[in-house]
Amino acid sequence: MLRIEALLGNNDVMAISEALRKIEIGGLTVGKVRGRGKNPPAEIHASKGSAIFQPQFSEKYVIVVIIPESKEEEVINIIKTKGSVGKIFVSPILRAIDIGTGKEGEETI
């Protein structure tokens, strides 16, 4: 099993979610976070346009999905084509346990 985490600079969440549903990836976690990358966030004009403010952080979106290894390339390609800007991180999952049923491994996803 693999954990795919996509940090997105733009809100491409719905397009990615719908495409993942079509390949039978049902469960995913989505969050809105604030962060800083290489490129600074856009300047904000404050005080009726008389002052310029450079924020430290910009809003980003996170999608986390646990998948079988057999779907790795398919999921990555969906995120790359449906997402406009961001990063994708892939990590191995050593063990997964469903608390409610006690099932382990790929049965939990």
GUKOLBA-682935 format. One record per residue (C-alpha): residue number from 1; residue in one letter; z, y negated, x negated. Coordinates in pm, whole numbers, plus 50000, padded with zeros to 5 digits. Layout:
<nudrens>
<nudren><k>NUM</k><r>a</r><w>Z</w><v>Y</v><u>X</u></nudren>
...
</nudrens>
This chain:
<nudrens>
<nudren><k>1</k><r>m</r><w>50000</w><v>50000</v><u>50000</u></nudren>
<nudren><k>2</k><r>l</r><w>49932</w><v>49643</v><u>49894</u></nudren>
<nudren><k>3</k><r>r</r><w>50072</w><v>49303</v><u>49983</u></nudren>
<nudren><k>4</k><r>i</r><w>49803</w><v>49036</v><u>50015</u></nudren>
<nudren><k>5</k><r>e</r><w>49935</w><v>48680</v><u>50014</u></nudren>
<nudren><k>6</k><r>a</r><w>49694</w><v>48394</v><u>50074</u></nudren>
<nudren><k>7</k><r>l</r><w>49801</w><v>48035</v><u>50015</u></nudren>
<nudren><k>8</k><r>l</r><w>49558</w><v>47812</v><u>50202</u></nudren>
<nudren><k>9</k><r>g</r><w>49510</w><v>47439</v><u>50156</u></nudren>
<nudren><k>10</k><r>n</r><w>49343</w><v>47403</v><u>50498</u></nudren>
<nudren><k>11</k><r>n</r><w>49430</w><v>47558</v><u>50832</u></nudren>
<nudren><k>12</k><r>d</r><w>49188</w><v>47853</v><u>50829</u></nudren>
<nudren><k>13</k><r>v</r><w>49452</w><v>48086</v><u>50975</u></nudren>
<nudren><k>14</k><r>m</r><w>49289</w><v>48163</v><u>51312</u></nudren>
<nudren><k>15</k><r>a</r><w>48949</w><v>48248</v><u>51164</u></nudren>
<nudren><k>16</k><r>i</r><w>49108</w><v>48482</v><u>50911</u></nudren>
<nudren><k>17</k><r>s</r><w>49338</w><v>48639</v><u>51172</u></nudren>
<nudren><k>18</k><r>e</r><w>49050</w><v>48714</v><u>51410</u></nudren>
<nudren><k>19</k><r>a</r><w>48839</w><v>48866</v><u>51132</u></nudren>
<nudren><k>20</k><r>l</r><w>49131</w><v>49086</v><u>51018</u></nudren>
<nudren><k>21</k><r>r</r><w>49182</w><v>49203</v><u>51376</u></nudren>
<nudren><k>22</k><r>k</r><w>48819</w><v>49322</v><u>51386</u></nudren>
<nudren><k>23</k><r>i</r><w>48886</w><v>49560</v><u>51093</u></nudren>
<nudren><k>24</k><r>e</r><w>49206</w><v>49685</v><u>51262</u></nudren>
<nudren><k>25</k><r>i</r><w>49457</w><v>49494</v><u>51051</u></nudren>
<nudren><k>26</k><r>g</r><w>49710</w><v>49418</v><u>51323</u></nudren>
<nudren><k>27</k><r>g</r><w>50024</w><v>49281</v><u>51165</u></nudren>
<nudren><k>28</k><r>l</r><w>50041</w><v>48968</v><u>50957</u></nudren>
<nudren><k>29</k><r>t</r><w>50290</w><v>48694</v><u>50885</u></nudren>
<nudren><k>30</k><r>v</r><w>50188</w><v>48327</v><u>50893</u></nudren>
<nudren><k>31</k><r>g</r><w>50385</w><v>48027</v><u>50777</u></nudren>
<nudren><k>32</k><r>k</r><w>50341</w><v>47657</v><u>50719</u></nudren>
<nudren><k>33</k><r>v</r><w>50486</w><v>47545</v><u>50386</u></nudren>
<nudren><k>34</k><r>r</r><w>50482</w><v>47246</v><u>50157</u></nudren>
<nudren><k>35</k><r>g</r><w>50371</w><v>47274</v><u>49798</u></nudren>
<nudren><k>36</k><r>r</r><w>50194</w><v>47124</v><u>49501</u></nudren>
<nudren><k>37</k><r>g</r><w>49888</w><v>47250</v><u>49321</u></nudren>
<nudren><k>38</k><r>k</r><w>49670</w><v>47118</v><u>49039</u></nudren>
<nudren><k>39</k><r>n</r><w>49517</w><v>46851</v><u>49261</u></nudren>
<nudren><k>40</k><r>p</r><w>49758</w><v>46588</v><u>49399</u></nudren>
<nudren><k>41</k><r>p</r><w>49775</w><v>46533</v><u>49776</u></nudren>
<nudren><k>42</k><r>a</r><w>49582</w><v>46245</v><u>49930</u></nudren>
<nudren><k>43</k><r>e</r><w>49736</w><v>45898</v><u>49917</u></nudren>
<nudren><k>44</k><r>i</r><w>49896</w><v>45768</v><u>50235</u></nudren>
<nudren><k>45</k><r>h</r><w>49869</w><v>45402</v><u>50335</u></nudren>
<nudren><k>46</k><r>a</r><w>50204</w><v>45285</v><u>50467</u></nudren>
<nudren><k>47</k><r>s</r><w>50349</w><v>44954</v><u>50595</u></nudren>
<nudren><k>48</k><r>k</r><w>50042</w><v>44867</v><u>50801</u></nudren>
<nudren><k>49</k><r>g</r><w>49814</w><v>44937</v><u>50504</u></nudren>
<nudren><k>50</k><r>s</r><w>49990</w><v>44707</v><u>50258</u></nudren>
<nudren><k>51</k><r>a</r><w>50152</w><v>44986</v><u>50054</u></nudren>
<nudren><k>52</k><r>i</r><w>50013</w><v>45310</v><u>49909</u></nudren>
<nudren><k>53</k><r>f</r><w>50234</w><v>45620</v><u>49887</u></nudren>
<nudren><k>54</k><r>q</r><w>50153</w><v>45929</v><u>49677</u></nudren>
<nudren><k>55</k><r>p</r><w>50338</w><v>46230</v><u>49830</u></nudren>
<nudren><k>56</k><r>q</r><w>50481</w><v>46493</v><u>49596</u></nudren>
<nudren><k>57</k><r>f</r><w>50382</w><v>46784</v><u>49819</u></nudren>
<nudren><k>58</k><r>s</r><w>50110</w><v>46863</v><u>50070</u></nudren>
<nudren><k>59</k><r>e</r><w>50111</w><v>47100</v><u>50365</u></nudren>
<nudren><k>60</k><r>k</r><w>49976</w><v>47448</v><u>50305</u></nudren>
<nudren><k>61</k><r>y</r><w>49950</w><v>47768</v><u>50507</u></nudren>
<nudren><k>62</k><r>v</r><w>50059</w><v>48116</v><u>50398</u></nudren>
<nudren><k>63</k><r>i</r><w>49927</w><v>48446</v><u>50532</u></nudren>
<nudren><k>64</k><r>v</r><w>50099</w><v>48767</v><u>50424</u></nudren>
<nudren><k>65</k><r>v</r><w>49962</w><v>49107</v><u>50518</u></nudren>
<nudren><k>66</k><r>i</r><w>50055</w><v>49460</v><u>50409</u></nudren>
<nudren><k>67</k><r>i</r><w>49753</w><v>49689</v><u>50397</u></nudren>
<nudren><k>68</k><r>p</r><w>49646</w><v>50034</v><u>50278</u></nudren>
<nudren><k>69</k><r>e</r><w>49477</w><v>50025</v><u>49937</u></nudren>
<nudren><k>70</k><r>s</r><w>49152</w><v>50144</v><u>50095</u></nudren>
<nudren><k>71</k><r>k</r><w>49109</w><v>49808</v><u>50274</u></nudren>
<nudren><k>72</k><r>e</r><w>49180</w><v>49583</v><u>49975</u></nudren>
<nudren><k>73</k><r>e</r><w>48826</w><v>49459</v><u>49905</u></nudren>
<nudren><k>74</k><r>e</r><w>48744</w><v>49417</v><u>50273</u></nudren>
<nudren><k>75</k><r>v</r><w>49053</w><v>49202</v><u>50335</u></nudren>
<nudren><k>76</k><r>i</r><w>48997</w><v>48993</v><u>50023</u></nudren>
<nudren><k>77</k><r>n</r><w>48634</w><v>48930</v><u>50120</u></nudren>
<nudren><k>78</k><r>i</r><w>48739</w><v>48816</v><u>50468</u></nudren>
<nudren><k>79</k><r>i</r><w>48991</w><v>48569</v><u>50326</u></nudren>
<nudren><k>80</k><r>k</r><w>48736</w><v>48441</v><u>50072</u></nudren>
<nudren><k>81</k><r>t</r><w>48464</w><v>48389</v><u>50333</u></nudren>
<nudren><k>82</k><r>k</r><w>48679</w><v>48251</v><u>50617</u></nudren>
<nudren><k>83</k><r>g</r><w>48910</w><v>48040</v><u>50399</u></nudren>
<nudren><k>84</k><r>s</r><w>48788</w><v>47713</v><u>50255</u></nudren>
<nudren><k>85</k><r>v</r><w>49036</w><v>47650</v><u>49971</u></nudren>
<nudren><k>86</k><r>g</r><w>49341</w><v>47827</v><u>49829</u></nudren>
<nudren><k>87</k><r>k</r><w>49459</w><v>48128</v><u>49630</u></nudren>
<nudren><k>88</k><r>i</r><w>49490</w><v>48502</v><u>49698</u></nudren>
<nudren><k>89</k><r>f</r><w>49759</w><v>48715</v><u>49535</u></nudren>
<nudren><k>90</k><r>v</r><w>49765</w><v>49097</v><u>49545</u></nudren>
<nudren><k>91</k><r>s</r><w>50085</w><v>49294</v><u>49475</u></nudren>
<nudren><k>92</k><r>p</r><w>50169</w><v>49663</v><u>49502</u></nudren>
<nudren><k>93</k><r>i</r><w>50426</w><v>49775</v><u>49761</u></nudren>
<nudren><k>94</k><r>l</r><w>50644</w><v>50051</v><u>49620</u></nudren>
<nudren><k>95</k><r>r</r><w>50816</w><v>50148</v><u>49943</u></nudren>
<nudren><k>96</k><r>a</r><w>50810</w><v>50042</v><u>50308</u></nudren>
<nudren><k>97</k><r>i</r><w>51065</w><v>50143</v><u>50571</u></nudren>
<nudren><k>98</k><r>d</r><w>51062</w><v>50065</v><u>50944</u></nudren>
<nudren><k>99</k><r>i</r><w>51422</w><v>49980</v><u>51031</u></nudren>
<nudren><k>100</k><r>g</r><w>51390</w><v>50070</v><u>51400</u></nudren>
<nudren><k>101</k><r>t</r><w>51221</w><v>50409</v><u>51367</u></nudren>
<nudren><k>102</k><r>g</r><w>51312</w><v>50513</v><u>51014</u></nudren>
<nudren><k>103</k><r>k</r><w>50946</w><v>50585</v><u>50933</u></nudren>
<nudren><k>104</k><r>e</r><w>50833</w><v>50531</v><u>50576</u></nudren>
<nudren><k>105</k><r>g</r><w>50511</w><v>50463</v><u>50390</u></nudren>
<nudren><k>106</k><r>e</r><w>50179</w><v>50374</v><u>50557</u></nudren>
<nudren><k>107</k><r>e</r><w>50319</w><v>50478</v><u>50897</u></nudren>
<nudren><k>108</k><r>t</r><w>50509</w><v>50149</v><u>50897</u></nudren>
<nudren><k>109</k><r>i</r><w>50192</w><v>49940</v><u>50891</u></nudren>
</nudrens>
